[in-house]
Every structure is written in structure tokens, then in C-alpha cells.
Amino acid sequence: MKSRIAVALLLSLLAHALRAQVVTWTPAHPTIDDSVVIEFDASLGNAALVGVTPVFAHTGLITKYSTDLGDWQHRVSEWGSGYDSTIVMTSLGNNRHRIGFVPRTFYGCSPSEEVRAIALVFRNQASTLAGKNADGSDIYIPLYPDSNFTAIFAQPLERPEVLALNDQLSVQIQANAPALITLFKDGLPIAQSSGLVTQFSTTIAASSYGRFQLHFTADNGTAVERDTIAYIVQPLISVANVPNGYRDGINYLDSTSVALVLLAPQKTYCYVIGDFNNWQMDPAYLMHRTPDGLRYWLEINGLTAGQEYRFQYFVDHNVKIGDPYAEKVLDQGNDNGVNNFIYPNLIRYPVGLTSELVTILQTNKPDYSWQVNNFQRPDNRDLVIYELLVRDFVLRHDYGTLKDTLDYLERLGVNCIELMPVNEFDGNQSWGYGPAYYFAPDKYYGTENNLKAFIDACHARGIAVVIDAVFNHAFGQCPLVRLYQDRGTGLVATNNPWLNVAAPHPLGLGFDFNHESQYTQTFFDSVLSYWAQEYRVDGFRLDLSKGFTNTQTGSIGDWSQYDQSRINILKRMSSRFWGMNYGKYFIIEHFANNDEETVLANHGIMLWGKASEPYYQAAMGYEQSSDFSPFMSYQAKGWSFHNLVGFVESHDEERTMYRNYNFGNQANSAHDCRDTVVALKRMAAIAAFWALIPGPKMMWQFQELGYDVGIDIPCRTCPKPIRWNYLQYGPRQLLYKKYAAIINLKTKYPEAFRSSSYDISTWGKQKQIHVNSTAMNVTVIGNFDVYNQDVYTGFQHTGRWYNYMAGDSLDVTNTAMNVTLTPGDFRIYTDVRLPKPDLSVTVQPVGMAHAQNQREMQVQVAPNPFQGETSLTFTMAERGAVRLSITD
């Protein structure tokens, strides 16, 4: 005798077997490890594929976690995928077609996965024709748990079946050998077969409300098989308005009570399932519906104060989602990759009880105690933003270690850190641009209090924090996608309140948000204010803001044209944000035509200003296309304010040093731009001509050390090597100190670099910047040739000028004088004496060590507090002295 978890078959085998034999299969009672052969007769189905060759099997599996018949798991290919040799069927002639496979290997199932049935629809190559049952329903073939004696529930079709009062529930039990079958309801026998049978059917009247359990025993004389299912007789849904003061999401009423509110227009009903009801659909957890049909809500009482409860919404018996406003999410597929030392004591996913992402509620959650309560954000004109990806910046990829780098970043002089997306995204090893839940920090980087502590520590040093927000699109785990999604195609359903069925612009990523929808506007207004208030972030950088439009465009060029509807969307969003969060930064990655960007900049929005290509050219020693002034000057664009965030490198751009190494000018062998020392020298010149143009600036992590791993090595979003060891190499350490000197000049003397009186001449090999102010005048000159040049200065006046980087001075009697510069060299002159920056370089000297027994010696390479130590063991072949060196 054996007892097992219910193997829920989602249709009647006999009904399909006798319905004109649209499909036949062998063996008659297949298991997941059998070699199954399926034959389809197109002439006996709905006739769509009569005369068509080849025919393809569109197929997947119904598993324990399928929420309804349309929720196919392990699809071999998507509908519309064209020719696919793995699913093409062999034509047998006379409209019959055959395919054979072993289900476990064909669908890629794990050994522990509970599979119920093979799901099938047949198609032509173009996926314009579908072959199904004669009544238009999909085709299912049951899979039995093993080849021994087995019996299963073949009906009801849904688990649990939801009935209205006085409905009739059809029950069918099937066995793969004759058996005496007895059916029980809530433990009491209610029906029995007359003798030994392979199929037993009956009906049950839904005579009272509630949740009921059915189980059977099937006795073949030597073994007894059991299966258990439940059904619900659903009471009439209570219709009531959401109480005053409740908002969408989780509302904490007191230490033991919450109210859950879900916006779900056009849905029929919704249950809350979770730890408080053993993850079962229970009429006591059927949510109230508002009179307008827009929302569902439920109060849950009797919770334990401070305890985390896992829960989901089960909507219309076909989709499970977490709360879109939840602040913590569990992911069965990825939580194992979250290290306990980064996120201690993470509550486990409820394995075996549900599927899809699960959200958390917790009353009496301890508050974070903020240390800085009066932070004064830097003026946006003074910003030097350091963009970083936590994963690729510190080896432990956590906020605690990131906080330990603040000494380094403060010395560098940056006054704002931009974190690439930190809200819950698909997967762990990611850039974060596949957002799933917008209010929950992704656990891969640490706890929410770790993130708050990092922001708090930044504020204590005068450093603002901006986070990257992805409002253009979402991916498949986002509840706003899943709640309204066509299960057959995987596309957004036409009635989705938040998202477009397809992106109207040519750069469609994931599922595209409809920013003309009031639902979308309200949701993202809430996201912005939540992070600004709960986490005290100082602003946002909005990814791909050019996509915030429903204007249909077919090309990149058309998409960049002036779009008044997109302007209206962004002006409304930014004004709403500033109305609730005065003075915080609102930055967009837009890259539209300048006439549109001018309107947005003059509204107060800061826009990314990409100047990568001309800076690459200058760094590599080429004059052609090296004029970066049109890309870096807000005045050159005709804007009214300093709202251009100029950058050379970002997460999306190639690294300048990589370009130097691979494409640098080698015309002068004495100044080879592919040489490391030469390339780093030219990087410093680039820094001066980037930072000292008035207006906000941004840089990419390790740019100040000459990071040189190509952006596509080994792939664009793959983890990259973390190069803290570069600080141990003298020329790279010098580059860091030059960056620090230049950035600190900009941020510590804002009266000069907030100026609107400046001119830039960067079209040739000789380049100049002149910044004019009553506080201080600045002249920057550079030689970007590969040979010595007498560089024109154009000083603003005669008199004493001071060489900022060297600490010496120059008597200027002729403002048109030239200064001889070696290739890649630059000068920063001010007419006010400033402290000379520290450009000294200290590296660890080569020391002496002795191998134990003159045989082995362990060497530690590049020790630093952020990456840890790498240890190598060097084996001596013979006695004597050996010199070890490290090349990078």
C-alpha cells in the first residue's frame, strides 16, 4: 500500500479517448520517463490543419504549479516561433502526424517535479492555424506517477474547483488496472464502484458554502492507491467600499491586523493565500469587491506582532501574484543565491505550497534609526555623480562593504552616488533593468536597513544618493504584467490597466508601460515618493525615458522627434514628484532631439549628456570627431539652466582605456597611445576637460583608475572583474589623485564653476576652456596631439596665473601667449592661488621573503579592504634567490 501527494489530472482521459480519437498515444498510461508516441488526426479535430504539412506540436506540461489549464510549464517553443525541428511532426499521410519523445528529457523536468499532463495544440509553420479538439479545446494527455498500479482524479478539471451554490460537481476517478474505488467527502464515504473498474464517475451537489475535501481509495486486491483534492462552494462576494484611509497595498492597522487592497479592474474574484491559511483557498479569505469593481480588499486579524507572513493573491483561479506594493519578495529560483552573511536569517520560500514570487507582510517591523536628519543636498550645478553597480564594485556585493568604500569616494571628491537599480529585479546576477517589484529592495545586495545605513552614511559625508528607476518596461515576474497577461501568447492582455500590448516605439524591451494611463501615473508617483521618503534617496535617474510615449513610431529617428505627449508625461511626473519632495533631483536618460530636450531642461529636469565618442577620439590621439563642446555645454544646446549631466563613460558605454588599448594612435612611437602609462596620462587630460565645463557631471565606476575591461567581455551584462588592485600600480594611483584634484577643484569652488560665462574651444588637437566669474577665473588648456604643441592660452587677463596641478605660477603679459605642452599634457590655470593638490604616489615596495625549508612560499597579491586577498603558492625548484613580479 502506498500514499502519495495528489496527482491532479486536469481532464477526463476517457472523454478524450472516445471523442473521435483526435489524438492517440502509447503507452496507454504513460509516465514521465516512458517513451511516448503521439499521433494526431487533423481530419477528426477542428479541421484547421487538414491538408497541411508539416505540422508542429505546440506543447508544454501541466504541473502541480499550473494555476489553470492554460498555464503551461516548460513550453518547448513559443507560439509563432516558426520552424522548429524539435517539434516538427512526421507526416504519416491521410492527415495523420506523429511525434515521439521521453517527456522528462524533452521538456527538461527536474526529478522532483510533479507533472500531471502533457498539453498540446498543433499548428502550421506560420502559427496561423491551430489544430485542437473538435470543440476548440486544447488537448491533454495524462502522465501517471509510475508504471505500477496507479489511480488518479481525472475530474474536476480545476484544483480546487470553485462552484456556485447548487452547482453539480462532476467527479471522475481513473485507474490503470481494475480496482474497487471508494469516494470520501470530508472523511465520510459517499460513493463506491460496483465491482472492479478502471473508471468511476459520479456527481456531487454543491448544497452549502465552504471548502470540502474529496479523497478516494482504489483497491486492486494487492495494493491500495489514494488521491486527495478539494473543492470550494464560493459564497456571494461581499460588495463594500474600501474603508477611508486604506491605500492600495498593505495597510498596517495595528500590531496584529492588516488590510490588503488590490487594484484589479475587470477581475471576478480574489482570494488571499498564505501562511495564515496554510496556502489554501478558503472562503474566509475571499476578498471584498468595491461597488465600482476596481478593487478587492480584506482585513486580516490575529497576526503575531513582528512575525513575517508570506502571502499571495489568487485571482480568478488562474494567476498568483504578490502584492505590487510589498517591500519584501521571496523567489524560489533565486533566493538560494542570496548569501546569509549578506541577508541574514532570510525567511524561506514556501516550497511545495505555491508557485511564483511571494511577498511578505510584517506588523511592528522595527524602524531604522536615522542619524542624519538635516541633510543638505549639493546644488545640482555642482554635482559630480559616481555611477556604480554594487555587484561589480565590491566583491561581497553588499551595502555594508559598499559603505566601507566611502572614504575612497569622498577623497575622490564625488558628491553624489548613483546606484544602478536596487529594487527587486528578475534574477540575481543582473544590471537590474528587468524590474519585478518596485517597492522592494533586491535581497542580493542586503537588507533594507543595510541600504538605509549606506544612504545615511553618505549623507553624513555630504554625499547625495540617486537611484536608477526603470519605468519604461517590466518583465515577466512583475505582478502588473502577470495579472493581465494572455496565457497562450505570453503577451500583455488588451485590458491591462498599466501596460501596452506592444511597445509603440522601436526599442521594445520586456513589457511596455502605458504612461498615458492614470493607473500607471498613480503607481509610479507612489514609487518615487516611497523611495524619496522611506529611504531618503535624493533623486532618481529614469531609464529610457524616451520610451514614455504612446506615439507610434517605426524608426529610431522618428522616435527621437519632438513629441508633445511625451513632454507632457514627463513634466507632469516631475512636477508631481517635486510637489511632494521639494528640491530632489529628477534626471532622465532621454537622448531625443534637442528641441524636445530643451523644453524638458528648461522645466527643471536634468538630462544625460553623452559625449563618449569625441572623448574617445581625443584620448586615443585623433583630431577627427574630437570636439566635445556641443555635447557638454548646456549653452551650446540653447538651454536656460545647467541641467546637462555630461559624461564620458556610463554603464552603457565602452571604457575609454579599452578603446585606448585597442585603437589608440601609434604614429609617434615615443608617445604610443596604446601604452598603459601614456594612455593613463591622456585619461587625466580627459578628466580636466570633462569635469571643469560648468554644469553637473557623471562618471562610471573605476573610470578614475583607468578601468580597461571591455564592456562586452565576456558579455555586456555579465559580471566584470573588480579592480581595486589598480590602486597598487603607481600610474593608476596617480590617475586617481589627478581625478580627485580636478573634481575637488570643481566641487570646493562652486562660485566659479556655477558660472554661465564660459567658452569652450575643443574642435582641434589643442583644446581650451575659459570659465569667468567674479570669484575666480579658470583657463584649461590641453595638447591632445601625439607630438609636442605650442598651445594657445587665451587668458582672460594679464597678471599672475597659478598652475593648479603643479603649484607654480606664470606672469602673463600677453593673453594670446602660447604654452608648450608635451603630448597628452594639460594645464589648469586659476587667477587665485589655491592649495597644491597631493599628487604623490605610494605603492607597496618589493620586499624580501624566505620560503619555508627553501621550498615553498605563499604570496598575497593585491591586498585591499574591499576585494580581499588573493593567495598564490610559489614552489622553489632549487635554493637561491628568486624575484617575483606582477604584471597587470
Secondary structure, DSSP 4 states (H G I P E B T S, - for coil): ----S--B--S-HHHHHHSTTSEEEESSS-BTTS-EEEEEEGGGTTSTTTT-SS-EEEEEEEETT--STT--BS-SS-TT----TTTBPEEEETTEEEEEE-HHHHHT--TT--EEEEEEEEE-TTS--EE--TTS--EEEE-BS-SSS-EEEEE-SSSSEEE-TT-EEEEEEEEEEEEEEEEEETTEEEEE-SSSEEEEEEEEE--SSEEEEEEEEEE-SS-EEEEEEEEEEPPPPPB-PPPTT--SEEEEEETTEEEEEEE-TT---EEEEEGGGTT---GGGBPEE-TTSSEEEEEE--PPTT-EEEEEEEETTTEEE--TT-S-EE-TTTGGGS-TTTSTTPPPP-TTT--S-EEEEETTPPPP--S-SS--PPPGGG-EEEEE-HHHHSTT-SHHHHHHTHHHHHHHT--EEEEPP-EEESSSSS-S-SEEEEEEE-GGG--HHHHHHHHHHHHHTT-EEEEEE--SEE-TT-HHHHTTB-TTT-SBPTT-SSB-SS-SSS---SEEB-TTSHHHHHHHHHHHHHHHHHS---EEEETTGGG------SSHHHHTS--HHHHHHHHHHHHHHHHHSTT-EEEE-----HHHHHHHHHHT-EEEEE-HHHHHHHHHT--TT---HHHH-TTTTT-SSS-EEEES--TTS--HHHHHHHH---SSGGG-TTSHHHHHHHHHHHHHHHHTSSS-EEEETTGGGT--S-TTSS-TTS-----GGGGGSHHHHHHHHHHHHHHHHHHH-HHHHT-SEEEEE-SSSEEEEEEE-SS--EEEEEE-SSS-EEEE---SSSEEEEETTT--EEEES-TT-EEEE-TT-EEEEESS--PPP------PPP-----BTTTEEEEEES--TTT--EEEEEE-SSSS--------
